[in-house]
């Protein structure tokens, strides 16, 4: 029997990429999953795949920039399965451009999704975790926050802000109730770069992904590993990237 058989896990950004792979991996290991994303058609299709394989899945339309949506996601887990053990805050957006372009709308989007979206999840789930006496926050950050490069300043800044707030939350929670894990993927074959506005940047990023990118399944397995640890063991940080990534 998997140690995830009794777990209830909510996943944001679950309609594709790392979120989708994580939902499938955790459900395959026995967890009940509550899937959140804006693209409900993809969520419904994913949930059907999980149920057809004998798993348990619920869906909630979720825009992480709206706190009420995270409240609904958490509430669905508790109403349907009686508890929420883990929130995987995976939803994210990336915009690549020099700071001098002054693309303030892109800056705002990254702050709202990558940072505020995680804070909204914490605000929704932390009271439930405290009441239960157990809970686990897992966030998808990035190796872009570990190796700072031009054109990714705001994206890396949002990811490092999340890394910082999770570490502070961990230090506030050493009573054993809460675990936190930051997962830093490198190049992973996802849709993240497909929405870059600059065509040249988008094509270059897509070429890099095709040449170097690892499967989202690899990140999903890392997330499952962190969740599967005993309650008194915390995996604080995981960096997972292609062996050939510089």
SVG drawing of the C-alpha trace seen along z (x, -y; Angstrom):
<svg xmlns="http://www.w3.org/2000/svg" viewBox="-19 -51 46 53">
<polyline fill="none" stroke="black" stroke-width="0.4" points="0.0,0.0 1.4,-3.4 1.9,-6.0 -0.3,-8.3 -3.4,-6.1 -4.8,-8.3 -3.6,-11.7 -5.8,-14.4 -3.9,-16.7 -5.0,-19.9 -3.0,-21.0 -3.2,-24.4 -2.2,-24.8 -3.3,-21.2 -4.5,-21.5 -1.1,-20.9 2.6,-20.4 3.9,-19.8 0.5,-20.2 -1.1,-17.6 1.8,-15.2 1.7,-15.6 -2.0,-15.0 -1.6,-11.7 1.4,-10.6 -0.2,-11.2 -3.5,-9.7 -1.7,-6.6 -0.1,-6.3 -3.4,-6.4 -4.0,-10.0 -7.3,-11.7 -6.6,-14.8 -8.6,-18.1 -7.6,-19.8 -7.6,-23.5 -7.0,-25.6 -8.8,-28.0 -9.1,-25.6 -12.0,-23.5 -12.3,-21.4 -8.8,-20.1 -9.4,-19.6 -12.5,-17.6 -10.6,-15.4 -7.8,-14.8 -10.3,-14.0 -12.0,-11.5 -8.7,-9.8 -7.9,-9.5 -11.4,-8.1 -11.3,-5.7 -8.1,-4.3 -9.7,-3.8 -8.5,-7.0 -10.3,-9.8 -10.5,-13.2 -12.5,-16.4 -12.2,-19.6 -12.7,-23.3 -12.3,-26.2 -9.4,-28.1 -7.8,-31.4 -5.1,-31.7 -5.2,-35.5 -8.6,-35.3 -8.6,-34.3 -12.2,-33.1 -11.2,-30.5 -8.5,-29.1 -11.1,-29.1 -13.4,-27.0 -10.6,-24.6 -9.7,-23.9 -13.4,-23.7 -14.0,-21.1 -11.3,-18.9 -12.6,-19.1 -16.3,-18.7 -15.6,-15.8 -12.8,-13.9 -13.0,-15.2 -9.6,-16.9 -6.8,-18.4 -3.2,-17.1 -1.2,-18.9 -1.6,-22.0 0.7,-21.9 0.9,-25.6 2.0,-25.0 0.3,-27.6 2.7,-30.1 3.4,-32.4 6.7,-33.6 7.5,-36.6 11.0,-37.1 12.2,-40.6 14.8,-43.2 13.7,-45.4 14.3,-48.4 11.2,-47.3 9.1,-48.4 6.5,-45.8 4.7,-46.6 1.6,-44.6 3.8,-41.5 5.4,-42.3 2.0,-42.6 0.9,-39.3 3.9,-37.4 3.5,-39.0 -0.2,-38.2 0.1,-34.6 3.5,-33.5 3.5,-35.3 0.1,-36.4 -1.4,-33.1 0.8,-31.2 -0.2,-33.6 -3.8,-33.1 -3.3,-29.4 -1.6,-29.7 -4.4,-32.0 -7.0,-29.3 -5.2,-26.2 -3.3,-27.2 -6.3,-27.5 -7.4,-24.0 -3.9,-22.6 -3.8,-24.2 -7.2,-22.8 -6.2,-19.3 -2.8,-19.4 -1.1,-18.5 -0.5,-20.0 2.1,-20.4 2.7,-23.2 4.6,-22.3 5.4,-25.1 6.9,-25.0 9.7,-27.7 12.5,-27.6 16.2,-27.3 15.8,-30.8 15.8,-31.9 19.1,-30.1 21.0,-31.3 20.1,-34.8 20.2,-35.7 19.3,-38.8 15.6,-39.1 14.3,-37.0 14.6,-39.5 10.9,-39.8 10.2,-36.1 13.2,-35.1 12.2,-37.7 8.7,-36.2 10.1,-32.7 12.7,-33.8 10.0,-35.6 8.1,-32.4 11.2,-30.5 11.7,-33.1 8.1,-33.2 8.0,-29.4 11.2,-29.3 9.8,-32.0 6.6,-30.0 8.6,-26.9 10.4,-28.7 7.1,-29.9 5.8,-26.3 8.4,-24.2 5.7,-22.8 5.4,-19.9 2.1,-20.9 3.3,-22.2 5.8,-21.0 7.0,-23.1 8.8,-22.1 10.1,-24.3 10.7,-22.4 13.0,-24.2 12.7,-22.7 15.1,-23.5 14.2,-23.1 11.0,-21.0 8.9,-20.3 5.8,-22.4 3.7,-25.1 5.3,-27.8 7.3,-29.4 4.6,-29.1 3.0,-32.3 6.0,-34.6 5.0,-37.7 8.3,-38.2 8.4,-35.7 12.2,-35.5 12.4,-34.8 9.6,-32.3 11.2,-30.4 14.6,-30.3 13.0,-29.1 11.1,-26.4 14.2,-25.2 16.0,-25.0 13.1,-23.1 13.1,-20.7 16.8,-20.1 17.3,-19.9 13.9,-19.7 13.1,-16.8 9.6,-15.3 7.2,-16.8 6.9,-13.3 10.3,-13.7 9.2,-16.7 6.0,-14.9 8.0,-12.1 10.1,-14.5 6.9,-16.1 5.6,-12.7 8.8,-11.8 8.6,-14.9 4.9,-14.2 5.5,-10.5 8.0,-11.2 6.9,-10.5 5.2,-13.4 8.4,-14.1 10.5,-14.4 10.5,-17.5 12.2,-17.8 12.7,-21.6 14.2,-22.1 14.5,-20.0 16.3,-21.1 15.6,-19.0 17.0,-19.8 18.4,-18.2 21.8,-16.7 23.1,-18.8 21.7,-22.1 24.4,-24.7"/>
</svg>
